[in-house]
Amino acid sequence: MGKLRVEARGCTAPLIRSILPTEIEAEWQRFENALSRTETEITVLKQRVEELSGASEAAIFDAHLLFLRDRMIISRMRKEMPVRLQNIDSVYYAVVQNFMEAMRLVDDAYLRSRVADIGDVLQRVLKNLDTGGAKTRKNKPVSKDPCVLAAYDLAPSDTADLDSQNVLGFVTEAGSAISHTAILARSLGLPAVVAVPNLVMESRVGQPAILDGYNGVLILNPTQETCEHYKLLQAEKEKAYQALVDMKDLPAETRDGHRIHLACNVDFVHEYSAVKRSGADGVGLYRTEFFLLGGDGLPDEEAQYQHYRRLVEECAPQEVIFRTLDSGGDKLPFEVLEEKEDNPFLGWRGIRVSLSRPAIFKEQLRAILRASAHGKVGVMFPMVSGLTEVKDVQDILEECRRELRARGQAFDENMRVGIMIEVPSAAMMADVLARYVDFFSIGTNDLTQYTIAVDRVNYRVASMFRSTHPGVIRLIHKTIEAGIPTAICGEMGGDITLVPLLVGLGATELSVGTHLLPLIRFAIRHLNYEECREMAQLALQAEDSRTIRSLSKAVALRSYPNLFE
C-alpha cells in the first residue's frame, strides 16, 4: 500500500525532486545545456556512421536530431513545469514516455518502429542532465519515499537492483508469473503483479495504490473502506505467517515418517543470514549469476572465493549447492552480443556460455572448490542437454582440482557434483547421466517451457504454461526413477497445491525461496506419504494437466485446508 511510481519501458526514471517557482529558469538552462551536449554527440555519431557505412545508414540520426528539438515536447514541458514544480529531468521523462506510449498505439508500423529511436534520445538527454537517470543505479532507491513501482517491464537485473526499503512492490504491463523477474520478486519478498494491460498509459505518478499479490490486482485511488479492509487482511496474514515461522525447528517430515530435505534458494547477500533463521536444511540452489554479473566487471577467483566462503561458513554444517553461471534467455546477459540472438532461449545460455569461456569458467570452479574447504559444498551445472556436456565439465573440474593441488590450496576432494534437469533430452537420458553425477536438481520452469514449447515470458501464451502437463510430470518421474538424490528447485516446489504430487513422485528435496519455507514445511508435516504416492500414480495415468492439478489439490485441501484460506 503506497503511492505509485511510474517508469517507462527501456529507460530508468530519474529521481523526482521538488523545486521552487524561482528555480524554473535555472532548470530550463540546465535542460538547454543537456540538449546541446546531446546534439553534439548525435552529430558526431552520425558523421562516424556516414564514414563507415554511407549516408543512407546515417540518415536515421537526422530523425534523432529532429526529435531532440521537437516543438510539441518542449511546449508540453513548458506547461508542465509550473504545475508540477519538479526537476526538469523528471518532467522531460514523463512527457516523453507518454509520447512513446501514444506512438505504440498508432496503426502505422513505421511510426511504431521509431519508438526505440525516441527512447535512445531520451536516455542520452537524461545522461547529459547528469542526474543518474540513465546511468547504472546500483541499489539506489527509485523514490525517496516508499512506493509501489509501476513499469512496462522489469528485467531480472532491474528487479535485483530494487531497494526493498523504498519499493513496497511492483506491477508491470508485460511479463508472466513464471518469468525470472517474478521469481526474483518472490526471492526478495516483494509483492508483484504482472501482465496488467495499459498500465503505463493509465497510471499517474503519486496516485495512492494497493497492490494485491494474492489476487493479482492493482487498485488505484482506493476508498477509505478498501484501505481499511486491506490493512486488516495484512495484519491477519502476518499473524498467520508468524505462526508458521515459529515451527522452523521441526523436521520436514510427513505424518507417516517420510523425511523430505527442505532447502532454500538464494540469490542475494542479504539472504545469507536468513538461511539459518528459517530452519532450512542448507541451500539447494545458489544462483551465482547475480553476484558475477551484478557489478561493473566479473569478479576474479579470489573475490569469488571470499564471497562463496562467507555463505558456506554462515550455513555450516548444512550444505550449500552452487549453480555455476546461468546466463541468457530472460536472465542476466553474460556479455553484449554483436548481433541480437533470434531465439535466446534456444541459444547461448547456461552451461553453453561457461564452456565457451573456459578461463572464466575455471576461475569460478576453483573458487567454489576452495570454498568447499570451509564447509559442505556441492556444485551443479545448468542447461545440460546430454552426456557430452557432463563429460566436458567433469574434465574441466578435474583440471581445476589438479591446479589447486599444485598450488597447495585446500578443497574437498569429495565435493558433490550435480546437474540441472531443465530440458527434455536430459530427462530422457536421466538413467545414463545418473552414472556420472551425484545428484539431479529439476528446474521445473525451464523443463515445462522446453517440453510444451511455451515461452515462459511471452504474455500471449502465458495461459498455456502448465507445469502439470502430463508430459512434464512423466519427465519428472523418469528423472527421479534414475535412482540418485533428486531435488525440485523450480517454482513447483513452492506451490502448496503441488507439494503432495512432488512428494508422491519421490522427490528427495524441495528447494524454495526462504519466505516460502514455513508454508512448505507445514504442508509436508500434514501429508501422508503413502497417500501421496497413490495419488501420484493416478496422476501419471492422467491425460490432461487439469486432472493432475485437481488430484494434487484434493490431497492438499484435505491435509492443510488452513493454508488455502
QUICOR-V35672 format. One line per field, one symbol per residue. burial: + if it has 9 or more other ideal C-beta (glycine too) atoms within 8 Angstrom, else -. Layout:
burial->???
This chain:
burial->+++++++++-++++++--+----+--++-++-+++-+++-+++-+++-++------++--+-+++-++----++-++--++--++++++++++++++++++++--------+-++-+++++++++++++-++++------+++---++++++++-++++++++--+++++++++++-+++++++++++-+++++++--+++-+-+-+++++++----+++-+---++--++--+------+--++-++---+++-----+++++++++--++-+++-+++-+++++++++++++----+-+--++-++++++++++-+++++++++++-+++++---------++-+++++++++-++-+++++++++++++--++++++++++-++-++++++-++-+++-++------++--++++++++++-++-++--++-++-++++++++++++++-+-++++-++--++++++-+++++++++++-+-+++++++++++-++++++++++-++++++-++++++++++-+++-++++++++++-+--+-+++-+++++++-++--+--
